[in-house]
Amino acid sequence: MGPDETVQVALIAREHYVNGKSRVDIADELKISRFKVARMLEIAVETGIVTFTIQAPGAVDVDRSNRLKEKFGLARAFAVATPNDLSINVRDALGRVAADLLTEIVTDSDVLGTASGRTLSAMIGHLDSLAKCDVVQMAGMAGPVHQTSNAVVREIREVSGGTAYSIYAPLIVSDAATADSLRDQPSIQTAFDMFPKITKAIVAAGSWNPPESQIYDGLNADERVDIFNKGVRADVCATLLDDDGNEIPALIDRTLGISLEQLRAIPEVIVVAGGQQKTQALRSILKADFVTSLVTDTRMADRLLDGA
């Protein structure tokens, strides 16, 4: 391409891509056909006169996100850049993106399910608006008061203005008889009856190796060792999972929460988890056949893509 054609191609590219003129307008001004304009725009790209840089807003890494989506067959995936791997910074960054995602995809006709977790608590601080949806607590209370599933549900309801269905009972109780008795309580039964109506859910991940789990924290030392020896490596809501994503029913008769099969029946389940300590747990959860969307950090994305 000679200098005269180069200048003309650059001129047409500037008029189109910078000044926003249509191909027809450029053709009229230069007294050439719009097909020639189209061809010169193609040449501008082919020869590098015009280059494109595509950047996602905020901290989401588009390439890693798409690779996660393809590798694990997800509807959505978000790999979020964080300043470091410190848990508090990871939780805040993931919470921000999770809050934006809920604001974007939840509608008035949805029933939103959620549970407890430090990352979900961090999400609440960034949740400024939400469609007027009903909110269902999917597991009993565990952890610090401000991080319990009841607190998360209450704060989401305050933003959405919908109806909250809460479980005013512990996540883990002492025996099966107590769990059965609590499930029969009218207010708790009402929340359980809402599980099949949940259309979107957002949950955190509990890790057992290393331990960072509200279920783990709620057990005594002997129970922790016994259940870990049964192969538990992760938990979500009230479900315990092994390395391969299979359910381990070690506490199934003593926990109050949504079942694994009910989780799998929810059309959209978003898992929000990141940080080095959650790697093994998240690999397990992704094999359990209920995750449709993932919000994680870029370092976790690299570990999942390289070794999952």
One Martini backbone bead per residue (centre of mass of N, CA, C, O) as a GRO file, in nm:
protein
  308
    1MET     BB    1   0.093   0.039   0.026
    2GLY     BB    2   0.077   0.353  -0.042
    3PRO     BB    3   0.074   0.677   0.070
    4ASP     BB    4  -0.203   0.762  -0.043
    5GLU     BB    5  -0.368   0.520   0.069
    6THR     BB    6  -0.287   0.549   0.359
    7VAL     BB    7  -0.415   0.827   0.407
    8GLN     BB    8  -0.705   0.747   0.327
    9VAL     BB    9  -0.746   0.523   0.533
   10ALA     BB   10  -0.692   0.700   0.784
   11LEU     BB   11  -0.916   0.903   0.733
   12ILE     BB   12  -1.155   0.707   0.734
   13ALA     BB   13  -1.104   0.590   1.013
   14ARG     BB   14  -1.132   0.853   1.170
   15GLU     BB   15  -1.420   0.928   1.083
   16HIS     BB   16  -1.548   0.664   1.197
   17TYR     BB   17  -1.406   0.599   1.490
   18VAL     BB   18  -1.387   0.905   1.602
   19ASN     BB   19  -1.632   1.083   1.457
   20GLY     BB   20  -1.888   0.885   1.372
   21LYS     BB   21  -1.914   0.823   1.082
   22SER     BB   22  -2.062   0.703   0.825
   23ARG     BB   23  -2.018   0.536   0.535
   24VAL     BB   24  -2.207   0.710   0.365
   25ASP     BB   25  -2.093   0.990   0.440
   26ILE     BB   26  -1.807   0.937   0.343
   27ALA     BB   27  -1.874   0.870   0.050
   28ASP     BB   28  -2.002   1.145  -0.020
   29GLU     BB   29  -1.753   1.326   0.047
   30LEU     BB   30  -1.541   1.144  -0.146
   31LYS     BB   31  -1.673   1.013  -0.400
   32ILE     BB   32  -1.747   0.715  -0.306
   33SER     BB   33  -1.806   0.409  -0.226
   34ARG     BB   34  -1.919   0.225   0.040
   35PHE     BB   35  -1.748  -0.027  -0.033
   36LYS     BB   36  -1.474   0.117  -0.021
   37VAL     BB   37  -1.493   0.203   0.268
   38ALA     BB   38  -1.515  -0.080   0.386
   39ARG     BB   39  -1.241  -0.180   0.275
   40MET     BB   40  -1.064   0.037   0.421
   41LEU     BB   41  -1.140  -0.052   0.702
   42GLU     BB   42  -1.019  -0.332   0.676
   43ILE     BB   43  -0.729  -0.239   0.614
   44ALA     BB   44  -0.684  -0.083   0.879
   45VAL     BB   45  -0.686  -0.347   1.046
   46GLU     BB   46  -0.488  -0.535   0.891
   47THR     BB   47  -0.237  -0.308   0.911
   48GLY     BB   48  -0.269  -0.136   1.200
   49ILE     BB   49  -0.399   0.145   1.195
   50VAL     BB   50  -0.616  -0.021   1.350
   51THR     BB   51  -0.688  -0.068   1.695
   52PHE     BB   52  -0.805  -0.282   1.965
   53THR     BB   53  -0.929  -0.219   2.302
   54ILE     BB   54  -1.053  -0.443   2.550
   55GLN     BB   55  -1.235  -0.338   2.844
   56ALA     BB   56  -1.331  -0.393   3.149
   57PRO     BB   57  -1.505  -0.296   3.395
   58GLY     BB   58  -1.310  -0.261   3.639
   59ALA     BB   59  -1.180  -0.586   3.775
   60VAL     BB   60  -1.248  -0.760   3.530
   61ASP     BB   61  -1.129  -1.050   3.372
   62VAL     BB   62  -1.208  -1.157   3.065
   63ASP     BB   63  -1.032  -1.399   2.995
   64ARG     BB   64  -1.064  -1.563   3.255
   65SER     BB   65  -1.370  -1.568   3.257
   66ASN     BB   66  -1.407  -1.726   2.990
   67ARG     BB   67  -1.239  -1.975   3.072
   68LEU     BB   68  -1.413  -2.059   3.308
   69LYS     BB   69  -1.678  -2.091   3.158
   70GLU     BB   70  -1.576  -2.315   2.964
   71LYS     BB   71  -1.449  -2.528   3.159
   72PHE     BB   72  -1.732  -2.534   3.361
   73GLY     BB   73  -2.009  -2.464   3.224
   74LEU     BB   74  -2.097  -2.162   3.251
   75ALA     BB   75  -2.294  -1.879   3.238
   76ARG     BB   76  -2.101  -1.739   3.456
   77ALA     BB   77  -1.788  -1.539   3.493
   78PHE     BB   78  -1.564  -1.389   3.756
   79ALA     BB   79  -1.248  -1.234   3.743
   80VAL     BB   80  -1.100  -1.069   4.016
   81ALA     BB   81  -0.913  -0.811   4.092
   82THR     BB   82  -0.658  -0.796   4.346
   83PRO     BB   83  -0.412  -0.660   4.544
   84ASN     BB   84  -0.439  -0.937   4.705
   85ASP     BB   85  -0.468  -1.241   4.927
   86LEU     BB   86  -0.630  -1.113   5.131
   87SER     BB   87  -0.928  -1.180   5.259
   88ILE     BB   88  -1.052  -0.894   5.296
   89ASN     BB   89  -0.996  -0.804   4.998
   90VAL     BB   90  -1.136  -1.029   4.849
   91ARG     BB   91  -1.420  -0.999   4.970
   92ASP     BB   92  -1.467  -0.707   4.876
   93ALA     BB   93  -1.434  -0.749   4.569
   94LEU     BB   94  -1.647  -0.974   4.537
   95GLY     BB   95  -1.884  -0.822   4.668
   96ARG     BB   96  -1.908  -0.601   4.456
   97VAL     BB   97  -1.968  -0.781   4.209
   98ALA     BB   98  -2.210  -0.934   4.329
   99ALA     BB   99  -2.389  -0.687   4.369
  100ASP     BB  100  -2.397  -0.601   4.071
  101LEU     BB  101  -2.520  -0.863   3.967
  102LEU     BB  102  -2.786  -0.858   4.121
  103THR     BB  103  -2.881  -0.585   4.011
  104GLU     BB  104  -2.887  -0.689   3.711
  105ILE     BB  105  -3.059  -0.990   3.732
  106VAL     BB  106  -3.272  -0.911   3.929
  107THR     BB  107  -3.620  -0.948   3.971
  108ASP     BB  108  -3.945  -0.919   4.075
  109SER     BB  109  -3.998  -1.241   4.002
  110ASP     BB  110  -3.797  -1.323   4.200
  111VAL     BB  111  -3.634  -1.571   4.412
  112LEU     BB  112  -3.406  -1.519   4.675
  113GLY     BB  113  -3.127  -1.704   4.775
  114THR     BB  114  -2.956  -1.745   5.099
  115ALA     BB  115  -2.673  -1.713   5.317
  116SER     BB  116  -2.382  -1.742   5.474
  117GLY     BB  117  -2.095  -1.516   5.499
  118ARG     BB  118  -1.834  -1.306   5.460
  119THR     BB  119  -1.878  -1.231   5.160
  120LEU     BB  120  -2.181  -1.163   5.184
  121SER     BB  121  -2.140  -0.939   5.389
  122ALA     BB  122  -1.966  -0.765   5.198
  123MET     BB  123  -2.184  -0.729   4.980
  124ILE     BB  124  -2.392  -0.554   5.135
  125GLY     BB  125  -2.212  -0.287   5.131
  126HIS     BB  126  -2.274  -0.277   4.791
  127LEU     BB  127  -2.595  -0.285   4.816
  128ASP     BB  128  -2.809  -0.033   4.679
  129SER     BB  129  -2.980  -0.222   4.476
  130LEU     BB  130  -3.308  -0.389   4.420
  131ALA     BB  131  -3.532  -0.575   4.340
  132LYS     BB  132  -3.865  -0.670   4.433
  133CYS     BB  133  -3.780  -0.934   4.617
  134ASP     BB  134  -3.776  -1.227   4.751
  135VAL     BB  135  -3.627  -1.371   5.060
  136VAL     BB  136  -3.429  -1.669   5.132
  137GLN     BB  137  -3.339  -1.880   5.382
  138MET     BB  138  -3.119  -2.174   5.339
  139ALA     BB  139  -3.005  -2.146   5.642
  140GLY     BB  140  -2.909  -2.151   5.931
  141MET     BB  141  -2.747  -2.026   6.202
  142ALA     BB  142  -2.407  -1.885   6.177
  143GLY     BB  143  -2.189  -1.724   6.342
  144PRO     BB  144  -2.172  -1.416   6.353
  145VAL     BB  145  -2.427  -1.201   6.383
  146HIS     BB  146  -2.352  -1.023   6.113
  147GLN     BB  147  -2.315  -1.324   5.937
  148THR     BB  148  -2.572  -1.440   5.928
  149SER     BB  149  -2.830  -1.544   5.737
  150ASN     BB  150  -3.037  -1.357   5.872
  151ALA     BB  151  -2.881  -1.092   5.824
  152VAL     BB  152  -2.860  -1.109   5.518
  153VAL     BB  153  -3.163  -1.119   5.458
  154ARG     BB  154  -3.245  -0.858   5.599
  155GLU     BB  155  -3.061  -0.664   5.429
  156ILE     BB  156  -3.176  -0.734   5.153
  157ARG     BB  157  -3.471  -0.659   5.215
  158GLU     BB  158  -3.413  -0.355   5.269
  159VAL     BB  159  -3.341  -0.308   4.968
  160SER     BB  160  -3.589  -0.448   4.813
  161GLY     BB  161  -3.884  -0.480   4.977
  162GLY     BB  162  -3.945  -0.756   5.033
  163THR     BB  163  -3.988  -1.077   5.141
  164ALA     BB  164  -3.898  -1.256   5.434
  165TYR     BB  165  -3.750  -1.592   5.484
  166SER     BB  166  -3.685  -1.725   5.795
  167ILE     BB  167  -3.439  -1.896   6.016
  168TYR     BB  168  -3.491  -1.935   6.366
  169ALA     BB  169  -3.208  -2.118   6.367
  170PRO     BB  170  -2.978  -2.336   6.371
  171LEU     BB  171  -2.778  -2.514   6.165
  172ILE     BB  172  -2.683  -2.676   6.424
  173VAL     BB  173  -2.771  -2.956   6.611
  174SER     BB  174  -2.761  -3.216   6.845
  175ASP     BB  175  -3.018  -3.362   6.701
  176ALA     BB  176  -3.269  -3.502   6.515
  177ALA     BB  177  -3.513  -3.429   6.694
  178THR     BB  178  -3.464  -3.126   6.699
  179ALA     BB  179  -3.475  -3.080   6.395
  180ASP     BB  180  -3.766  -3.182   6.352
  181SER     BB  181  -3.902  -2.982   6.543
  182LEU     BB  182  -3.813  -2.721   6.396
  183ARG     BB  183  -3.937  -2.786   6.114
  184ASP     BB  184  -4.240  -2.771   6.246
  185GLN     BB  185  -4.222  -2.486   6.258
  186PRO     BB  186  -4.399  -2.256   6.094
  187SER     BB  187  -4.174  -2.049   6.009
  188ILE     BB  188  -3.975  -2.265   5.904
  189GLN     BB  189  -4.162  -2.410   5.707
  190THR     BB  190  -4.204  -2.165   5.523
  191ALA     BB  191  -3.913  -2.152   5.423
  192PHE     BB  192  -3.898  -2.443   5.312
  193ASP     BB  193  -4.138  -2.399   5.106
  194MET     BB  194  -3.954  -2.193   4.927
  195PHE     BB  195  -3.728  -2.353   4.785
  196PRO     BB  196  -3.880  -2.432   4.506
  197LYS     BB  197  -3.907  -2.102   4.435
  198ILE     BB  198  -3.627  -2.058   4.368
  199THR     BB  199  -3.436  -1.877   4.106
  200LYS     BB  200  -3.212  -1.741   4.291
  201ALA     BB  201  -2.866  -1.784   4.410
  202ILE     BB  202  -2.640  -1.698   4.691
  203VAL     BB  203  -2.313  -1.832   4.774
  204ALA     BB  204  -2.085  -1.974   4.978
  205ALA     BB  205  -1.766  -2.113   5.090
  206GLY     BB  206  -1.655  -2.396   5.262
  207SER     BB  207  -1.359  -2.484   5.439
  208TRP     BB  208  -1.143  -2.779   5.556
  209ASN     BB  209  -0.858  -2.734   5.369
  210PRO     BB  210  -0.851  -2.515   5.526
  211PRO     BB  211  -1.026  -2.382   5.789
  212GLU     BB  212  -1.336  -2.206   5.652
  213SER     BB  213  -1.614  -2.261   5.852
  214GLN     BB  214  -1.922  -2.255   6.009
  215ILE     BB  215  -1.954  -2.552   6.057
  216TYR     BB  216  -1.682  -2.615   6.178
  217ASP     BB  217  -1.710  -2.401   6.414
  218GLY     BB  218  -1.981  -2.565   6.533
  219LEU     BB  219  -1.781  -2.781   6.625
  220ASN     BB  220  -1.619  -3.010   6.775
  221ALA     BB  221  -1.318  -3.160   6.765
  222ASP     BB  222  -1.416  -3.453   6.719
  223GLU     BB  223  -1.611  -3.390   6.485
  224ARG     BB  224  -1.410  -3.273   6.289
  225VAL     BB  225  -1.232  -3.522   6.257
  226ASP     BB  226  -1.449  -3.723   6.172
  227ILE     BB  227  -1.551  -3.568   5.918
  228PHE     BB  228  -1.282  -3.536   5.775
  229ASN     BB  229  -1.234  -3.851   5.759
  230LYS     BB  230  -1.487  -3.877   5.554
  231GLY     BB  231  -1.400  -3.631   5.327
  232VAL     BB  232  -1.438  -3.344   5.396
  233ARG     BB  233  -1.386  -3.014   5.202
  234ALA     BB  234  -1.687  -2.892   5.188
  235ASP     BB  235  -1.940  -2.620   5.203
  236VAL     BB  236  -2.305  -2.566   5.144
  237CYS     BB  237  -2.481  -2.458   5.367
  238ALA     BB  238  -2.577  -2.801   5.459
  239THR     BB  239  -2.349  -2.918   5.267
  240LEU     BB  240  -2.136  -3.192   5.225
  241LEU     BB  241  -1.809  -3.231   5.060
  242ASP     BB  242  -1.601  -3.378   4.853
  243ASP     BB  243  -1.358  -3.376   4.616
  244ASP     BB  244  -1.597  -3.474   4.393
  245GLY     BB  245  -1.888  -3.350   4.496
  246ASN     BB  246  -1.990  -3.535   4.712
  247GLU     BB  247  -2.209  -3.629   4.941
  248ILE     BB  248  -2.193  -3.602   5.303
  249PRO     BB  249  -2.421  -3.730   5.562
  250ALA     BB  250  -2.314  -3.660   5.863
  251LEU     BB  251  -2.543  -3.396   5.918
  252ILE     BB  252  -2.835  -3.424   5.791
  253ASP     BB  253  -3.004  -3.465   6.078
  254ARG     BB  254  -2.873  -3.168   6.211
  255THR     BB  255  -2.967  -2.983   5.980
  256LEU     BB  256  -3.076  -2.648   5.856
  257GLY     BB  257  -3.160  -2.687   5.511
  258ILE     BB  258  -3.086  -2.709   5.205
  259SER     BB  259  -3.060  -2.928   4.963
  260LEU     BB  260  -2.887  -3.049   4.702
  261GLU     BB  261  -3.130  -3.101   4.514
  262GLN     BB  262  -3.247  -2.814   4.550
  263LEU     BB  263  -3.006  -2.664   4.439
  264ARG     BB  264  -3.015  -2.804   4.152
  265ALA     BB  265  -3.313  -2.673   4.089
  266ILE     BB  266  -3.185  -2.406   4.057
  267PRO     BB  267  -3.132  -2.204   3.789
  268GLU     BB  268  -2.954  -1.992   3.980
  269VAL     BB  269  -2.611  -2.034   4.098
  270ILE     BB  270  -2.408  -1.837   4.306
  271VAL     BB  271  -2.060  -1.835   4.358
  272VAL     BB  272  -1.865  -1.693   4.633
  273ALA     BB  273  -1.506  -1.725   4.593
  274GLY     BB  274  -1.179  -1.689   4.764
  275GLY     BB  275  -0.866  -1.765   4.800
  276GLN     BB  276  -0.635  -1.992   4.885
  277GLN     BB  277  -0.811  -2.154   5.110
  278LYS     BB  278  -1.051  -2.225   4.876
  279THR     BB  279  -0.952  -2.418   4.652
  280GLN     BB  280  -1.046  -2.706   4.725
  281ALA     BB  281  -1.344  -2.632   4.770
  282LEU     BB  282  -1.408  -2.519   4.484
  283ARG     BB  283  -1.346  -2.773   4.327
  284SER     BB  284  -1.568  -2.937   4.460
  285ILE     BB  285  -1.816  -2.756   4.395
  286LEU     BB  286  -1.783  -2.767   4.076
  287LYS     BB  287  -1.862  -3.093   4.090
  288ALA     BB  288  -2.180  -3.076   4.212
  289ASP     BB  289  -2.404  -2.969   4.005
  290PHE     BB  290  -2.505  -2.629   4.072
  291VAL     BB  291  -2.327  -2.435   3.925
  292THR     BB  292  -2.365  -2.132   3.714
  293SER     BB  293  -2.198  -1.917   3.890
  294LEU     BB  294  -1.885  -1.714   3.921
  295VAL     BB  295  -1.707  -1.552   4.196
  296THR     BB  296  -1.366  -1.453   4.167
  297ASP     BB  297  -1.029  -1.458   4.159
  298THR     BB  298  -0.748  -1.452   3.965
  299ARG     BB  299  -0.582  -1.657   4.127
  300MET     BB  300  -0.796  -1.873   4.134
  301ALA     BB  301  -0.834  -1.899   3.833
  302ASP     BB  302  -0.551  -2.009   3.778
  303ARG     BB  303  -0.576  -2.262   3.953
  304LEU     BB  304  -0.822  -2.384   3.808
  305LEU     BB  305  -0.701  -2.384   3.514
  306ASP     BB  306  -0.437  -2.555   3.587
  307GLY     BB  307  -0.565  -2.794   3.816
  308ALA     BB  308  -0.885  -2.889   3.789
   0.00000   0.00000   0.00000
